[in-house]
Amino acid sequence: MDINTIGQLLSITLIFSTAYIFTALGGIVSERAGVINIGLEGLMVAGAFAAAVGTLYAEDAGMGGAAPWVGLLAGMLFGVLFSVIHAVASITFKADQVVSGVVINFLAGGVTLYLVKLLFEGSGQTETIKNGIGRIRIPYLEDIPIIGQALFNTYATTYIALLLVFVLWYVLFRTPFGLRLRAVGEHPSAADTVGVKVQRMRYIAVLISGALGGLGGATITLTTTDNFAHNTISGQGFIALAALIFGKWNPIGALGAALFFGFTQGALKNFMQLFEFSKQIPAEFIYMLPYILTIVVLVGAVGRAKAPSALGEPYDPGKR
């Protein structure tokens, strides 16, 4: 295997990891505040749909290169819209948070498929986006062996995702806001006693989760698929959920897990094609690998990853 091949595999890994990073970070924010977010899959579906539609309409309006950024914003807003439903159900009405998240997954899938058929004359997918997010090439640095092609010739969203990992880590563990957010996920009654608005903090966390989950879905539409269909996401929200658990609800850990899953999702099949024996393996088995490895990783993480103490527990201020 030569240096260029390794660089290409690293580049593909980073590109496929980007959506997982955004979505896993969104899940971390929500679950650090004590609200389980099984609905990450639905948030990604919503974001992918809105990004495609928003970009297409922006292109029709003559916005050119700005169109994909309109799509990204639309994806985030649509993710927030669906997360409001989850927040109201699980925080205000204290519904089972797992059930609420599952409902978000089904609702997002059904609503987006209906809207696609409504907006695109019965077609099961949107039109192809002409102006997706392009790569940013950094002169000279992109010529560095192995890492140059991966780190310095990639999409803007990848740079944003990597930066956001460290920003969120700092916010969670080095700021008063992060301390309050973690407090309502560990011991909400104690946080309430010292004046932290538990319900408000949880609402903020779930809405941020929706924005990042929507951004994760939007990234897929605007960098790898160029359109939206019912199978655009196909379980990647659950892989992001596995990444945050494997990463122990820490942004740095989630980054490592997302890179691993990004390799299995995008680069692994290219890597296996380098070997002669891979030609004897049915393609279906190659596509199954990311999901099989997700299960294996989660089984290995059971008992080692400690969730926030109050995760999944509704809080009633009147009963503290």
N, C-alpha and C positions, 0 to 999 in steps of 0.2 A: 504494500500500500504506500503510495507516494505522498509527499507533503500536500500537494494540491487536493488530493482526495480527502485527506484528513480535514483540511480547511473547509471543503465543501460540506462534509458531514457535520462539522461544528456549526457552520452557517445555517444548515437546515434545522439542526437542533434548536438553535436560538429562535429561529422564525416560528417554529411550531410551539416552542415554550412560551412565547409572548402571551398568547391568549390564556394559558394556564396561570401565568404569573398574575395578570390582572384579576382574573376570577378568584384565584386562591387568596389574594390579598383582600378582596371584597369579603370573602367568607371569614377570614381572620377578624376583620373589623366587627362583623356582626356577632360572631361567636365569642369573641373576647368580651363583648358586652352582655353575653348570656343568652343570645337568641340563636338557636340552631337554624342554619340556612341550607336545607336540603334543596331549595329552589334555585340553586346556582345554574342548573341546566336550563331552566325556564328563563332565567335572566339573560343567559347567553343567547338563547333562541330569540328573545325579544330584541336584544341589541343587534344581532346579526340582521334581522329583518328590517329594523328601523334604519340601520346604516345603509343597507342596499337601497331602500326607498328614498331616504333623504338624499343620498348621493345622486341618484337618478334624477330626482326633481331639481336638485341644484345644477346638474349638468344641463337640463332643459332650460333652466333660467340663465344659462350662459356664464356660470360662475367658474368654469374651467378647473384650474388647479386647486381652487378653494373647495370644490365640491366634496372631496373625501373627508375634509375636516368638518364640513356640515354634517356628513354622514356619521362621523364619530360622535359628534354632539347629540345627534338624534338617537344614536344607540344608547348613549348614557341616559338621556331623558326617558327613553322607553323602559330602560332597566329600572330607573327610579319609580316610574309609574307602577310597574308590577310589584316592586318592593313595598310600595305603600300598602297594597292589599295584604301582603304578608305581615307588615308591621301592625296594621289595624287588627287583623285577626289574632295574631299571637301576643301582642302587647296590650292593646286596649281590651279586647274581648277574651284574652287568656286562653285561646284555642290551643290545641296540641300543636306545637311548633313543627313537628315532623309532618303531620297531616297537612298543615297549611303550606309547607314547602312543596309537598307532592302535588297539591292542588295547583300551585303556581306553575309547576312543570307541565301539567296537563293543559292548563288554561293557556299558557304561552304558546304551546304547540298548536292547539286548536285555533286560537285567535289569529295567529300569524298565517297559518295555512289558509284560513278563510279570507283574510285580507289580501293575500297574494292572488288568490283566484278572483277576488272582486276587482282588484286594481289592474290585473294583467290579463283580462279577458279569458278567465277560466284556466290559464296556464298554472302549472304546479310550481313555477319558479319565476323570479323576476327577470327582467332584461339584463344583459351583460353590462357591467359598469365599465365605462371608457376611461375614467380618470380615477384609478385606485391610488393608494399611497405608494409612492415610489421609494426606491432605495436612496440612502444618503451615502455618497462615497467621499471618504476623507483622503485627499491626496497624500501620497508617501506612506501614511500609516496603513493603508489597505495593502501595501506591498510587503508588509511584515509576514514572514512565513507562518503558516497555520492560523494564527489568531487574526491576522490582518483581514482576511476575507470574511471571517465570522463577525468581528467586532467593529470593523471600520468600513464595511460595505453592506449595510443592512437597512431595514425599514426604520423610520422615525419612531414608530410605535414600540419597537424593541428597545430603543434608547430610553423612551419614556418609562417603559415597564421596569427596566433595570434601575433607573433613578428612583422610581417610586418605591421600590423595595427598601432602599436605605432611608428614604424620607419617612415612610410609614414606621420603620423600626425606630427611628428617632422620635417620632411623634408618640408612639406607644410607650416607650420606655424612658424618655427623657423630657417629657413635657407634662404640665398639670392636666391638660386635656386627656392625654393617654392614661395617666394615673386614674382619673375619674372613670374613664371608659373601662379600664381593667377592673376597677373596684366594683362596678355594678354587675360585672360578670362573675366575680369571686364571692362577694358578700354584699348583696344589694341593700339589706337592712342596715348594715353598718355604714354604707355610703350615704344612705338616706338620712341617717342620724346626724352626720356631719354636714348636711345641707346639699348633697348632690341630688339633682333631679333625676331619679333612676329612669322613669318612663321616658323623659325627654332624651336622655343619653342613649337609651336603647333605640328610640326612633331615629336619632341622628345616625347611629351605627348601621341600622338596617338600610337606610336611604343611601348612605355611602356605599354599602355593599351592593345595592342595586345599580348604582352608577358604575362601579368597577366591573360588576358582572356583565352589564350591558356593553361596556368598553371591550371586555374580552371577546364577546360575540362579534362586535363590530370589527375588531381586528381581523378575525378570520375572513369575514366578507370582503374586506378592503385590501387584503394582502395575499390571500391564497386561493379564494374561490371566484371572486369577481361577480358573484350573484348570490341570491338566497333561494334555497329550496328547503323542503321539509326535512331533508337529511343533512343539511349543512353542518349542524352541531353534532348530532349523533353520539351522544354520551360523553362529550368532552367536559361538560359541566360536572359530571360525577368524577371524572379523573381529576379535575381541579379540586373537588372536595377531598379526594384521597390525598392530594398534594398538601393541603393545609393540615390534615391529620398527621401525615407522615412527617411534615415539617414542624410538628408540635406547636401549632398555633403561633409560630414565630415567622416573621417575614423572611428572614435569612434562611431558615430551614425550608420554608415553602419554595424559595427560589431554587434551592438544590433539588427538591423533589420535582418541581416543574421542569427543570432541565433534564432530569432523568426521564420523565414521561414524554417530554418533547423529543428526546432521542428515540424512544420506543415508537412514538407515533409517526415521526417524519423521517428520521435518518436510519432507523434500524433496517427497514426493507431495502434501502439503497446500499447499506453496509453488507447485508447478506448476499446481495447480488454480485458482490466481488468474489464470492466463493462458488465453485462449480456445483457443490452439493445442493445449493439453494434452488437450482433448476428442477430438482425432483420434489420440492415441497409445494403443495397447492397454494395458490395466492391467498385463498381464504384463511389459511393458517397464519400467514404473515400479518394479515389485517386483524386477526384475533389477538396477536401478541400484546398490544398495549393494554387490553382489558384483562388478559390473564395475568400480566405482570402487576396490574393495579391490585388485583385480588391477593396475589402473593405478598406484595408490599404491605397491604393493610393487615393481613394475617400476622406478618412479622412485627407490625407496629402495635398490635393489641397488647396492652399491659405496659408498654413503654411510653406511650404518649398520654400525658395527663391533661385532660380537658379542663377549662375553667370550671370552678366548683359549682357555680349556679347555672351552668349551661342547660337550657331547656326548661328551667323552672320559672313559671310566671311570677310576677311580683305584684303584690297588692299593698299599696302604701298604707291602707287602713288597718293592716294586720301585722305591722312590724313589731 
